[in-house]
Amino acid sequence: MARYLTTTLPYVNADPHIGHAVELVQADALARSWRLSGEDVYFSTGTDEHGQKILQAAEKAGQDVQAYVDHYAAEFEKLKKGLSLTNDGFIRTSEERHIRAAQEMWRRCEAKGDIYKKSYSGLYCVGCEAYKTEKEVGEDGHCLIHTNLTLETITEENYFFRLSKYQDALLEYLSREDAIIPDWRRQEAIAFVTGGLEDFSISREKARLSWGIPVPGDDTQVMYVWFDALTNYISTLGWPTETGNFKAFWLDGKTVQVAGKDQVRFQSIMWQAMLLSADIKNTDHVFYHGFINSGGQKMSKSLGNVISPYELIEKYGTEATRYLLLRHVHPTEDSDVTWERLDEWYLANLVNGLGNLVARVMKLAEDNLSGSVQLQKGDMDIDTAFVEHLEAFRFNDAVEYIFSIIGECDAYMTAKEPYKKVKSPDDGIANEGREEITFLVQKLALIGTHLASIMPATSELVLDAVQSNKKPENLFPRLT
């Protein structure tokens, strides 16, 4: 089966943060798992580079806006190496191929009668890059999401998309139980649609916002950043060309989008309506993950509690960073992460857990076995329970499964004490010890095999140690 997998596009008005890293690593674990099972995978990510926030940030920094987005796009692209990502595509919304696709999406929706122009006055949130309805404004008159920003009253002539036209079609799409994971996010989307859909503005006056994709046939307007950016999910596959990757992975494949919990309205309502309008197949599944807080508070620069993925990588290394994000960040609920907790998890589970087990077992094997353990096919079979956890986006449970094997090995070592038996002058007892060491090496092979999609370099090190019958260098150094 062909599988298409994409993250949302980070907005390039600041450096990457830990939330971006979580989404990328989750998607990469899925892509690796699918490839290992023999499936054809296209995994895409990229950067969202238009809109008022970016223009204002560039002006504040005294930089040309293209140079500004080039800098931050490079910071996000570096995450491929830093997090050991295997993405096939990296799409930037300022690229010509994307601009052509976004304009073609506009033309198709317009030809369907779903785009019209009107004068509009409303409350606008720069943080959301969107006009706000009454139910989206708090009692203090601020946006419910960006509570520190003052809403602006703006009157201008914009183009609108007939979202209200697609209420029934969207409800039919959302009636599929696997359209959104987890299910309570699907119920959230259904409630939003049944509450009544309003047509939304999809352009801005160029005189007010110059940094955007020109509206086809009207050089006084640029596309609203969301209408532009959402098209990335197919522009990265070569659309509007209907062949090649687009046909193989979007039309004929199984499509999965990974997004944050605040994206439901955009990914599962607005984007799906755009696809319906353009007569393009809807996304098969959208998975929504939770947010990361720190010390019980939302991460923010003003509080000084923002954690950069590059800080994680520098302190713990790429492999440990992947482990920490996949096991200790809940897939769908909000998680609280602090440097103190990260240190505890690293020390207890990697240094004293996986790393210590591999060192002890392979030292015993190197000193007491005549050669490498001959592995049988079953010694390296991926368990269906592990696969089911990943398929259900339960990344933490998948890693827990691996560490349950590690725990069983530790208990086996304590109960059997092969390190004592191999020293016995009694050949029967010494042979029993060697058989127990062999059993533990076979278990390490199983652990290494299951680690391939979670901690790929560690997987290779463990399997190489088993194959060569040599104790490897310390997998996880102690923190200094």
C-alpha positions as CSV (number, residue, x, y, z in Angstrom):
1,M,0.0,0.0,0.0
2,A,1.2,3.6,-0.7
3,R,1.1,5.8,2.4
4,Y,1.2,9.5,2.4
5,L,2.1,11.2,5.7
6,T,2.4,14.9,6.4
7,T,2.9,17.2,9.4
8,T,1.4,20.7,9.5
9,L,3.8,23.5,8.4
10,P,5.4,25.4,11.2
11,Y,4.9,29.2,10.9
12,V,8.4,30.7,10.4
13,N,8.2,33.8,12.7
14,A,10.4,32.2,15.4
15,D,12.8,29.4,16.1
16,P,11.6,25.8,16.3
17,H,10.3,24.7,19.7
18,I,9.7,21.3,21.4
19,G,6.1,21.1,20.1
20,H,7.4,21.1,16.5
21,A,9.8,18.4,17.4
22,V,7.1,16.2,18.9
23,E,5.0,16.3,15.7
24,L,8.0,15.6,13.5
25,V,9.2,12.7,15.5
26,Q,5.8,11.2,15.8
27,A,5.4,11.3,12.0
28,D,8.8,10.0,11.5
29,A,8.2,7.0,13.7
30,L,5.1,6.1,11.7
31,A,7.0,6.6,8.4
32,R,9.8,4.3,9.5
33,S,7.4,1.7,10.8
34,W,5.5,1.6,7.5
35,R,8.6,1.4,5.4
36,L,9.9,-1.5,7.6
37,S,6.7,-3.4,6.9
38,G,7.3,-3.0,3.1
39,E,5.0,-0.2,2.4
40,D,5.7,2.7,-0.1
41,V,5.8,5.9,1.9
42,Y,6.0,9.6,1.1
43,F,6.6,11.7,4.2
44,S,6.4,15.5,3.9
45,T,6.9,18.5,6.1
46,G,8.0,22.1,5.4
47,T,7.4,25.7,6.4
48,D,4.5,28.2,6.2
49,E,6.0,31.5,5.1
50,H,3.2,34.1,4.3
51,G,1.0,36.3,6.4
52,Q,0.8,39.4,8.5
53,K,2.7,38.0,11.5
54,I,5.7,37.2,9.4
55,L,5.7,40.5,7.6
56,Q,5.5,42.4,11.0
57,A,8.2,40.2,12.5
58,A,10.5,40.8,9.5
59,E,9.9,44.6,9.7
60,K,10.5,44.6,13.4
61,A,13.8,42.8,12.8
62,G,14.7,45.3,10.0
63,Q,15.1,42.5,7.5
64,D,13.8,41.9,4.0
65,V,10.9,39.5,4.4
66,Q,12.2,36.9,1.9
67,A,15.6,36.9,3.7
68,Y,13.8,36.6,7.0
69,V,11.8,33.5,6.0
70,D,14.9,32.0,4.3
71,H,16.7,32.1,7.7
72,Y,13.9,30.5,9.7
73,A,13.1,27.9,7.0
74,A,16.8,26.8,7.2
75,E,16.4,26.4,11.0
76,F,13.5,24.1,10.5
77,E,15.1,22.2,7.7
78,K,18.1,21.5,10.0
79,L,15.8,19.4,12.2
80,K,15.9,16.6,9.6
81,K,19.5,15.9,10.7
82,G,19.0,16.9,14.3
83,L,16.1,14.6,14.9
84,S,17.1,11.9,12.3
85,L,14.0,12.5,10.2
86,T,13.3,10.5,7.0
87,N,11.0,13.0,5.3
88,D,10.9,12.7,1.5
89,G,9.6,16.2,0.9
90,F,10.2,19.7,2.4
91,I,7.8,22.2,0.9
92,R,8.1,26.0,1.4
93,T,5.0,28.1,0.7
94,S,7.2,30.8,-0.9
95,E,8.4,28.3,-3.5
96,E,7.1,28.8,-7.1
97,R,5.7,25.3,-7.3
98,H,3.6,25.9,-4.3
99,I,2.4,29.3,-5.5
100,R,1.3,27.8,-8.8
101,A,-0.7,25.1,-6.9
102,A,-2.3,27.6,-4.5
103,Q,-3.5,29.7,-7.4
104,E,-4.8,26.6,-9.2
105,M,-6.8,25.7,-6.0
106,W,-8.2,29.2,-6.1
107,R,-9.3,28.9,-9.7
108,R,-10.9,25.5,-9.2
109,C,-12.9,26.7,-6.1
110,E,-13.9,29.9,-8.0
111,A,-15.0,27.9,-11.1
112,K,-17.2,25.9,-8.7
113,G,-18.9,29.1,-7.6
114,D,-17.5,28.9,-4.1
115,I,-15.5,32.2,-4.1
116,Y,-17.2,35.6,-4.0
117,K,-16.2,39.2,-3.1
118,K,-17.8,41.4,-0.5
119,S,-17.1,44.2,1.9
120,Y,-16.6,43.0,5.4
121,S,-16.1,44.5,8.9
122,G,-14.9,42.4,11.8
123,L,-12.6,41.8,14.7
124,Y,-9.2,40.5,13.5
125,C,-6.6,38.6,15.5
126,V,-3.1,39.0,14.1
127,G,-2.0,35.9,16.2
128,C,-4.5,33.7,14.5
129,E,-4.4,35.5,11.1
130,A,-8.2,35.3,11.2
131,Y,-11.4,37.3,11.8
132,K,-13.2,36.2,14.9
133,T,-16.8,35.4,15.4
134,E,-18.7,36.4,18.6
135,K,-18.2,32.9,20.1
136,E,-14.5,33.2,19.5
137,V,-14.1,36.4,21.6
138,G,-13.8,36.4,25.4
139,E,-15.7,38.6,27.8
140,D,-12.6,40.9,27.9
141,G,-12.8,41.4,24.1
142,H,-9.7,39.4,23.4
143,C,-9.2,36.3,21.3
144,L,-9.7,33.1,23.3
145,I,-6.3,31.8,22.0
146,H,-4.1,34.9,21.9
147,T,-5.4,36.5,25.1
148,N,-2.5,39.0,25.2
149,L,-3.4,40.5,21.8
150,T,-5.9,43.3,21.2
151,L,-8.3,42.5,18.4
152,E,-8.4,45.0,15.6
153,T,-11.6,46.2,14.0
154,I,-10.9,46.0,10.2
155,T,-13.2,46.9,7.4
156,E,-12.2,46.0,3.9
157,E,-13.3,44.2,0.7
158,N,-12.2,40.6,0.6
159,Y,-12.9,37.4,-1.2
160,F,-14.9,34.8,0.7
161,F,-15.1,31.0,0.5
162,R,-18.6,29.4,0.7
163,L,-17.9,27.1,3.7
164,S,-21.6,27.1,4.6
165,K,-22.3,25.3,1.4
166,Y,-20.4,22.3,2.6
167,Q,-22.0,21.7,6.0
168,D,-23.8,18.5,5.0
169,A,-20.9,17.1,3.0
170,L,-18.5,17.8,5.9
171,L,-20.8,16.0,8.4
172,E,-20.9,13.0,6.0
173,Y,-17.1,13.1,5.9
174,L,-16.8,13.4,9.7
175,S,-19.3,10.5,10.2
176,R,-16.4,8.2,9.3
177,E,-15.1,7.1,12.7
178,D,-11.5,7.1,11.5
179,A,-11.6,10.5,9.9
180,I,-10.1,12.1,13.0
181,I,-8.1,10.5,15.8
182,P,-8.7,10.7,18.7
183,D,-12.5,10.4,18.6
184,W,-13.2,13.3,20.9
185,R,-11.6,15.6,18.4
186,R,-13.9,14.3,15.8
187,Q,-16.9,15.0,18.1
188,E,-15.4,18.5,18.5
189,A,-15.3,19.0,14.7
190,I,-18.9,17.7,14.3
191,A,-20.1,20.1,17.0
192,F,-18.4,23.0,15.3
193,V,-20.1,22.1,12.0
194,T,-23.5,21.4,13.4
195,G,-23.3,24.8,15.2
196,G,-23.5,26.4,11.8
197,L,-20.7,27.3,9.4
198,E,-20.0,30.8,8.3
199,D,-18.2,31.6,5.0
200,F,-14.7,32.8,5.7
201,S,-12.5,35.4,4.2
202,I,-9.7,34.0,2.0
203,S,-7.9,37.2,0.9
204,R,-6.5,40.5,2.2
205,E,-6.0,43.8,0.5
206,K,-2.5,44.0,-0.9
207,A,-2.3,47.6,0.2
208,R,-2.5,46.4,3.8
209,L,-0.6,43.1,3.4
210,S,1.8,42.8,0.6
211,W,3.5,39.5,1.7
212,G,1.3,36.8,0.2
213,I,0.4,34.9,-3.0
214,P,-1.4,37.1,-5.5
215,V,-5.1,36.3,-6.1
216,P,-5.5,35.1,-9.7
217,G,-7.1,37.9,-11.8
218,D,-7.0,40.6,-9.0
219,D,-3.6,42.1,-8.3
220,T,-5.2,44.3,-5.5
221,Q,-5.6,41.2,-3.2
222,V,-3.4,38.5,-1.8
223,M,-4.5,35.1,-0.5
224,Y,-5.3,34.6,3.1
225,V,-2.5,32.6,4.6
226,W,-4.6,29.6,5.6
227,F,-6.1,29.2,2.1
228,D,-2.6,29.4,0.7
229,A,-0.8,27.2,3.2
230,L,-3.3,24.3,3.4
231,T,-2.7,23.6,-0.3
232,N,0.9,22.5,0.7
233,Y,-0.4,19.0,1.4
234,I,-0.8,18.4,-2.3
235,S,1.6,20.9,-3.8
236,T,4.4,18.9,-2.2
237,L,3.2,15.9,-4.3
238,G,3.4,17.8,-7.6
239,W,-0.3,18.8,-7.8
240,P,-1.9,20.2,-10.0
241,T,-0.2,17.5,-12.1
242,E,-2.6,14.6,-11.6
243,T,0.0,11.9,-12.2
244,G,3.2,10.9,-10.4
245,N,3.4,11.3,-6.6
246,F,0.0,13.0,-6.4
247,K,-1.8,10.0,-8.0
248,A,0.3,7.4,-6.3
249,F,0.1,8.8,-2.8
250,W,-3.0,11.1,-2.6
251,L,-5.4,9.6,-5.0
252,D,-4.5,5.9,-4.8
253,G,-2.8,5.9,-1.4
254,K,-3.8,6.2,2.2
255,T,-3.4,9.8,3.5
256,V,-2.6,10.8,7.1
257,Q,-2.1,14.3,8.4
258,V,-0.5,14.9,11.8
259,A,-1.5,18.2,13.5
260,G,-1.8,20.0,16.9
261,K,-5.1,20.0,18.8
262,D,-5.7,23.7,17.9
263,Q,-5.8,22.8,14.2
264,V,-9.2,21.0,14.0
265,R,-11.1,23.9,12.4
266,F,-8.4,24.4,9.8
267,Q,-7.4,20.8,8.9
268,S,-10.7,18.9,9.2
269,I,-13.2,21.6,8.2
270,M,-11.7,24.4,6.1
271,W,-9.2,22.2,4.2
272,Q,-11.6,19.4,3.7
273,A,-14.2,21.8,2.3
274,M,-11.6,23.2,-0.1
275,L,-10.9,19.7,-1.3
276,L,-14.6,19.1,-1.8
277,S,-14.9,22.3,-3.8
278,A,-11.9,21.4,-6.0
279,D,-13.2,17.8,-6.5
280,I,-10.2,16.3,-4.9
281,K,-10.3,13.3,-2.5
282,N,-10.5,14.2,1.2
283,T,-7.8,13.3,3.7
284,D,-8.3,9.8,5.0
285,H,-7.2,10.4,8.6
286,V,-6.1,13.4,10.6
287,F,-4.3,12.7,14.0
288,Y,-4.3,15.5,16.6
289,H,-1.7,15.6,19.3
290,G,-1.8,17.5,22.6
291,F,0.4,20.5,23.7
292,I,3.5,20.6,25.9
293,N,3.5,22.8,29.0
294,S,6.3,23.3,31.4
295,G,6.0,23.5,35.2
296,G,2.2,23.7,34.9
297,Q,2.4,26.8,32.6
298,K,2.1,27.2,28.8
299,M,5.5,27.7,27.3
300,S,6.3,31.3,26.3
301,K,9.4,33.4,25.8
302,S,8.2,35.9,28.4
303,L,8.2,33.2,31.1
304,G,11.5,31.8,29.9
305,N,10.3,28.2,29.9
306,V,10.5,27.5,26.2
307,I,12.5,24.4,25.4
308,S,14.3,24.2,22.0
309,P,14.7,20.9,20.2
310,Y,18.3,21.9,19.6
311,E,18.8,22.3,23.4
312,L,17.5,18.8,23.9
313,I,19.7,17.3,21.2
314,E,22.8,19.1,22.6
315,K,22.2,17.8,26.1
316,Y,20.8,14.3,25.5
317,G,21.7,13.5,21.8
318,T,19.4,12.7,18.9
319,E,18.4,9.2,20.0
320,A,17.5,10.1,23.5
321,T,15.6,13.1,22.3
322,R,13.4,10.9,20.1
323,Y,12.9,8.5,23.0
324,L,11.9,11.3,25.4
325,L,9.4,12.9,23.0
326,L,7.8,9.6,22.0
327,R,7.5,7.9,25.4
328,H,7.1,10.8,27.8
329,V,4.9,13.2,25.8
330,H,1.3,11.8,25.7
331,P,0.1,11.4,22.2
332,T,-3.3,13.2,22.6
333,E,-3.3,14.8,26.1
334,D,-1.3,17.8,27.2
335,S,2.0,16.9,28.8
336,D,4.1,18.8,31.4
337,V,7.8,18.7,30.6
338,T,10.6,20.3,32.7
339,W,14.4,19.9,32.5
340,E,14.3,18.1,35.9
341,R,11.9,15.5,34.6
342,L,13.8,15.1,31.3
343,D,17.0,14.4,33.4
344,E,15.1,11.8,35.5
345,W,13.7,10.0,32.5
346,Y,17.0,10.0,30.7
347,L,19.0,8.6,33.7
348,A,16.4,6.0,34.9
349,N,15.3,4.6,31.6
350,L,18.2,5.1,29.2
351,V,21.4,5.2,31.2
352,N,20.4,2.8,34.0
353,G,17.8,0.9,31.9
354,L,18.5,0.2,28.2
355,G,22.1,1.2,28.2
356,N,23.0,-0.7,31.3
357,L,21.2,-3.9,30.1
358,V,23.0,-3.9,26.7
359,A,26.4,-3.3,28.4
360,R,25.9,-6.1,31.0
361,V,24.5,-8.7,28.6
362,M,27.0,-8.1,25.8
363,K,29.9,-8.1,28.2
364,L,28.8,-11.5,29.5
365,A,28.3,-12.7,26.0
366,E,31.7,-11.4,24.8
367,D,33.5,-13.0,27.8
368,N,31.6,-16.3,28.0
369,L,30.2,-17.3,24.6
370,S,32.4,-18.9,21.9
371,G,30.9,-16.7,19.1
372,S,27.9,-14.7,18.0
373,V,24.5,-16.1,18.9
374,Q,22.8,-17.6,15.9
375,L,19.5,-15.9,15.7
376,Q,16.3,-17.6,14.5
377,K,13.6,-15.8,12.4
378,G,11.3,-15.5,15.5
379,D,14.1,-13.7,17.4
380,M,13.6,-10.6,15.2
381,D,9.9,-10.6,14.5
382,I,8.0,-7.4,15.2
383,D,5.2,-8.1,17.6
384,T,1.7,-7.3,16.3
385,A,0.9,-5.5,19.6
386,F,3.8,-3.0,19.0
387,V,2.5,-2.4,15.4
388,E,-1.0,-1.9,16.6
389,H,0.1,0.7,19.1
390,L,1.8,2.7,16.4
391,E,-1.1,2.3,13.9
392,A,-3.3,3.8,16.6
393,F,-0.9,6.7,17.2
394,R,-0.2,5.4,20.8
395,F,3.5,6.2,20.5
396,N,4.0,6.1,24.3
397,D,2.5,2.6,24.5
398,A,4.7,1.4,21.6
399,V,7.8,2.5,23.5
400,E,6.4,1.1,26.8
401,Y,6.2,-2.3,25.0
402,I,9.9,-2.2,24.2
403,F,10.7,-1.2,27.8
404,S,8.6,-4.0,29.2
405,I,10.9,-6.4,27.4
406,I,13.9,-4.6,29.0
407,G,12.2,-4.9,32.4
408,E,11.7,-8.7,31.8
409,C,15.4,-9.1,30.9
410,D,16.4,-7.2,34.1
411,A,14.2,-9.5,36.2
412,Y,15.5,-12.6,34.4
413,M,19.1,-11.5,35.1
414,T,18.3,-11.0,38.7
415,A,16.5,-14.3,39.1
416,K,18.8,-16.5,37.1
417,E,22.2,-14.9,37.9
418,P,24.0,-16.2,34.8
419,Y,27.0,-14.1,35.7
420,K,27.5,-16.3,38.8
421,K,26.7,-19.6,37.0
422,V,29.3,-19.2,34.3
423,K,32.1,-19.1,37.0
424,S,31.0,-22.4,38.5
425,P,33.5,-25.3,38.3
426,D,30.4,-27.5,37.6
427,D,30.2,-27.8,33.8
428,G,26.4,-28.3,34.0
429,I,25.8,-25.1,35.9
430,A,28.3,-23.2,33.7
431,N,26.5,-24.4,30.6
432,E,23.2,-23.4,32.1
433,G,24.6,-19.9,32.6
434,R,25.8,-19.7,29.0
435,E,22.3,-20.8,27.8
436,E,20.8,-18.0,29.9
437,I,23.2,-15.4,28.4
438,T,22.3,-16.7,25.0
439,F,18.6,-16.2,25.8
440,L,19.3,-12.6,26.9
441,V,21.2,-11.9,23.7
442,Q,18.3,-13.1,21.7
443,K,16.1,-10.7,23.7
444,L,18.5,-7.9,22.9
445,A,18.0,-8.7,19.2
446,L,14.3,-8.4,19.7
447,I,14.7,-5.1,21.5
448,G,16.9,-3.8,18.8
449,T,14.5,-4.8,16.1
450,H,11.6,-3.0,17.8
451,L,13.7,0.1,18.3
452,A,14.2,0.6,14.6
453,S,11.4,3.1,14.1
454,I,11.8,4.8,17.5
455,M,15.6,5.1,18.0
456,P,17.1,4.0,14.7
457,A,20.7,4.5,15.4
458,T,20.4,2.8,18.8
459,S,18.7,-0.1,17.0
460,E,21.7,-0.5,14.7
461,L,24.2,-0.3,17.6
462,V,22.3,-3.0,19.5
463,L,22.0,-5.3,16.5
464,D,25.6,-4.8,15.5
465,A,26.7,-5.7,19.1
466,V,24.6,-8.9,18.9
467,Q,26.0,-9.8,15.5
468,S,29.6,-9.2,16.4
469,N,29.3,-10.5,20.0
470,K,31.0,-7.4,21.3
471,K,30.0,-5.0,24.1
472,P,29.4,-1.6,22.5
473,E,30.6,1.8,23.8
474,N,28.2,3.3,26.3
475,L,25.0,4.0,24.5
476,F,23.9,6.8,26.8
477,P,26.6,8.8,28.7
478,R,25.8,10.1,32.2
479,L,25.0,13.8,32.4
480,T,27.7,16.1,33.5
